[in-house]
Amino acid sequence: MPVSVTNHLNFRGNARAALEFYQSVFGGDVTILTYEDARNVQVPAEAEQVMWGQVAAKNGFRVMAYDVPAAMPWDEGKNAFFVSVRGDSAAEITALWEKLSAGATIAQPLSPSGWSPLYGMLKDRFGITWVIDVATEYKAS
């Protein structure tokens, strides 16, 4: 039985903007369920925030997100995780990098590395760290 893993990103009030941005980068469909949609409004000002959201693309990209309610603790942390995106071609990775890097802080410019023809790392405008590379077979020594 196959198992899939999907990154679930937690935000404080900007999950919708993040999901829409990721959809513009990776394509696919955005699905958003607000607290109001789910009839689970605890704070009226949070009614339109995302209780559950997802971007799902035909190429296999999938990410989920929600807005942590103000009544719950939330800390975006420091390097708690990276989202890794691997593609088969330099053209595919370069196109994703160009879109994802809009408004980002570049930690490692997209360039050849010791393990990949192209590798880069950035923190996007929503504070999420992405590592992007071209997948190659690793030959252990």
C-alpha positions in Angstrom: 0.0 0.0 0.0 1.5 3.3 -1.0 2.0 6.0 1.6 2.3 9.7 0.8 3.6 12.5 2.9 2.4 16.1 2.6 4.0 19.1 4.2 1.4 20.9 6.4 2.4 24.5 7.0 1.0 26.6 9.9 0.5 30.3 9.6 -1.0 33.1 11.6 -3.5 34.8 9.3 -1.8 34.5 6.0 -2.3 30.9 4.9 -4.6 31.9 2.1 -2.0 34.2 0.6 0.7 31.5 1.0 -1.5 28.8 -0.7 -2.4 31.1 -3.6 1.3 32.0 -4.0 2.4 28.3 -4.0 -0.3 27.6 -6.6 1.1 30.4 -8.8 4.5 28.7 -8.5 3.7 25.0 -8.8 0.3 25.1 -10.6 -2.6 22.8 -9.6 -5.7 23.5 -7.7 -6.2 25.4 -4.4 -8.8 24.2 -2.0 -9.7 26.4 1.0 -12.1 25.7 3.9 -12.5 28.7 6.2 -13.5 28.5 9.9 -16.8 30.0 8.8 -17.3 27.3 6.1 -16.8 24.7 8.8 -19.1 26.5 11.3 -16.2 26.6 13.7 -15.8 30.4 14.3 -14.4 31.1 17.8 -13.3 34.6 17.1 -15.3 36.6 14.5 -12.2 38.3 13.1 -10.9 34.9 12.2 -14.0 33.6 10.4 -12.4 33.9 6.9 -9.1 32.5 7.9 -8.1 29.0 6.6 -9.1 26.1 8.8 -7.9 23.7 6.1 -6.2 24.4 2.8 -4.3 22.6 0.1 -2.6 23.0 -3.2 -2.5 19.8 -5.3 -0.9 19.7 -8.7 -0.9 17.0 -11.4 2.9 16.9 -11.3 2.7 15.5 -7.7 3.3 18.7 -5.8 1.1 18.9 -2.7 1.2 21.2 0.3 -1.4 21.8 3.1 -1.8 24.9 5.3 -3.9 26.5 7.9 -4.2 29.6 10.1 -3.5 28.8 13.7 -6.2 30.5 15.8 -5.1 33.3 18.0 -6.2 31.3 21.1 -3.6 28.7 20.3 0.2 29.2 20.8 2.1 29.5 17.6 5.8 30.1 16.9 7.2 30.0 13.4 10.5 28.8 14.9 14.0 28.9 13.5 14.9 26.2 10.9 12.3 23.8 12.3 12.0 22.2 8.8 12.7 22.7 5.2 10.4 22.0 2.3 12.4 20.1 -0.3 11.4 20.1 -4.0 13.2 17.8 -6.4 12.7 17.8 -10.2 14.0 15.8 -13.1 15.4 18.7 -15.2 17.4 21.9 -14.8 14.7 23.7 -16.8 11.9 22.6 -14.5 13.8 23.5 -11.4 14.9 26.9 -12.8 11.3 27.8 -13.7 10.1 26.9 -10.1 13.1 28.8 -8.6 12.4 32.0 -10.5 8.7 32.0 -9.3 9.4 31.0 -5.7 12.2 33.4 -5.2 9.9 36.5 -5.7 10.2 38.4 -2.5 12.4 35.7 -0.9 15.7 35.8 1.0 18.2 33.7 -0.9 20.4 31.6 1.4 22.1 29.7 -1.4 21.7 30.8 -5.0 20.6 28.3 -7.6 23.8 26.8 -8.9 25.6 23.5 -9.3 26.6 21.6 -6.1 28.6 18.6 -5.2 25.4 16.4 -5.3 23.2 18.0 -7.9 23.5 19.9 -11.3 21.4 22.6 -9.6 20.7 23.3 -6.0 19.4 26.4 -4.2 17.9 27.4 -0.8 15.7 30.3 0.0 13.3 31.6 2.6 10.1 32.7 0.9 8.1 35.8 1.7 6.0 33.7 4.2 9.0 32.6 6.2 9.2 29.0 4.8 12.6 27.7 3.9 12.7 25.8 0.6 15.6 23.6 -0.8 15.3 23.0 -4.5 17.4 20.7 -6.6 17.6 18.5 -9.7 17.3 14.9 -8.5 20.3 12.7 -9.4 21.3 9.2 -8.3 23.7 9.4 -5.4 26.7 7.1 -5.6 28.0 6.3 -2.1 31.7 5.9 -1.8 
